[in-house]
Amino acid sequence: MSYLRFDKTLMTNLQEALPKEILRTNKSGAYSCSSIVDCNTRKYHGLLVVPVPELDDNNHVLLSSLDETVIQHGAEFNLGLHKYSGGTFSPNGHKYIRECEWDKLPTTIYRVGGVVLKKEKVFQHFENRILIRYTLLDAHSVTTLRLRPFLAFRSVCQCTHENGAVNYSYQVVDNGIKTCMYEGYPELYMQLNKKSEFHYCPNWYRGIEYPKEQELGYDFTEDLYVPGYFEFEIKKGESIVFSAGIEELSTRSLKKLFDTEYNVHVSRDSFHSCLVNAAHQFHYEKNNENYIIAGYPWFKCRARDMFISLPGLTLAIDEVEYFEKAMITAEKAINNFMSGEKSNINIYEMEHPDVLLWAVWCIQQYARLVSREEAHKKYGHIVNKIVAFIKSGKHQNLFLHDNGLLYANGREKAITWMNSTINGYPVVPRSGYIVEFNALWYNALVFNSQILESLGHSEEASEYTSLAEVTGNSFKETFLNEHGYLLDYIDGSYISWSVRPNMLIASSLENTPLSIQERKRIFDICTKELLTPKGIRSLSPKSGGYNPVYEGGQMQRDAAYHQGTVWPWLSGFYLETCMKIYKRSGLSFVDRHFVGLEEEMFYHCIGTLPELFDGNPPFHGRGALSFAMNVAEILRINKILSKFYNY
């Protein structure tokens, strides 16, 4: 039995099935996503969602969905499902689902009387193409299959409506058709590996609703265009492959192409293998550059997210080569930023003041998980360049004070990972001496000193060691309070006493001025006030402004984004602190923490972790379907734990 398996009882219960989603991606940033019953509940959902750089920087839904109809003895059984105005679901094809599972590929079994039909989907690795294989497992008489494509041709940020600008024409291609609704879009090729008849009967299906968008206060109704349908007979035991892509292919190759894609996929047969598969979904390649997508379906490559995620998504699963390729791209962006040159590298938010510090941390993980000597050789120059850049005061929003601490202005612009804003102003205006900035700075100074020493630059290394000593003393004097935890930030006379998880970053680092006893007090307070089964709260319930439920309209959600919501990626720093304090005796505690996260493989977006959770029970998953930092940090901690188990 498959690890990810859902039976008929769940699949026919829309209240249970609709919130469960399946995401498939490729390395171009394109994806395919819907609920497990193939009813789109978001405007971001679609069978084929691709970037169209000629239009803008967003993804675009070309093929929204594909309705299948089984025909026997003239009777039609539509397997599709859409939500229409007034809360109506039609044509209720979910009632024919017998089971759904996801081992290598998401697979759905339908039963219509004596007909048993298997549907398998795969998103091609290196092309923007969705492949669907239909296999007739059983049938007692002649069976016809009809495929009806629903087209959108619009940005994921919008909904479309019936209009007069549509190009209704199509052209016949090898065993299919090609069509393009609007100028500027690529042609959509829909083909089968079996000769079929395309019936042209253009129509608009009006009033399709997306309940997730309605829940979030966005436009949630649209009309979809159906140009007609494909129809063909299918025999018992026969498999037929449908392809939708932006390039034509030889339909003779479709069966082999599907088999090839099937064979390169790895089974999702455990918590760990699900996370490994999820890690691969964030890989993004463009113009021979390698990136990490911050999350799906709406995030792009963000600098901070990339540096925090990269070790877990690559090194932790022994994929060193992709780390090194991505760092080549990242190093270009870093150098462009530090030299003030315009960059053609698509990494956003490089200007945020902690990004360079996270880049050093990222390289440090290479030293820990791969080779310290190789890290010094490959990346020692960029680490030294970054630290020298900050030390010399060249960063526009990082100022090194005489006490060795870094000051950053975040009053009017969000500059940390707690970056939500309302009316352009930060919800949490973290400014001045910020705790994780200065912890990362101390860590970078020591790491840079170690690199310089290993490369034979002892005099220069000594200079950074001396600065690190000043920074470390000031760090403790400034942030460590009489209650045993670290202040979150201090800006002039303003002191943030809120209990937040950023102190865990400080306590977990390889180089920290904190003693074991001080780290233990931090760990104990975070355990008491911030720990949940899904990760670490962004704010203690005992602190002012606690707002743990991420729901409602945009402003309401922004107000709650970092005010008590739970972020799984912070578990990495929490659990690493635990292991530094308790060593092997902390293993059972760490293992228990993963239980709450493993449950999430069967909820929300199947086989991955969402962006965040509510801070109070029942800890609903919220935000992006799949979030890189969350997947990465759980994988990184698993890798670190494996060293303890193998000790």
PyMOL commands that set and color helices and strands:
alter all, ss='L'
color gray80, all
select helices_A, chain A and resi 8-11+14-17+93-96+211-215+251-264+271-280+303-313+315-317+320-339+355-369+372-391+435-454+458-479+502-508+516-529+554-560+570-602+628-645
alter helices_A, ss='H'
color red, helices_A
select strands_A, chain A and resi 4-7+21-25+31-35+46-51+59-72+75-78+82-84+88-90+97-102+106-112+115-123+129-138+143-155+170-173+176-179+188-192+197-209+221-234+239-245+283-286+289-292+295-296+399-400+406-407+421-422+425-426+433-434+489-491+494-495+531-532+535-537+566-567+612-613+621-622+626-627
alter strands_A, ss='S'
color yellow, strands_A
deselect
rebuild
show_as cartoon
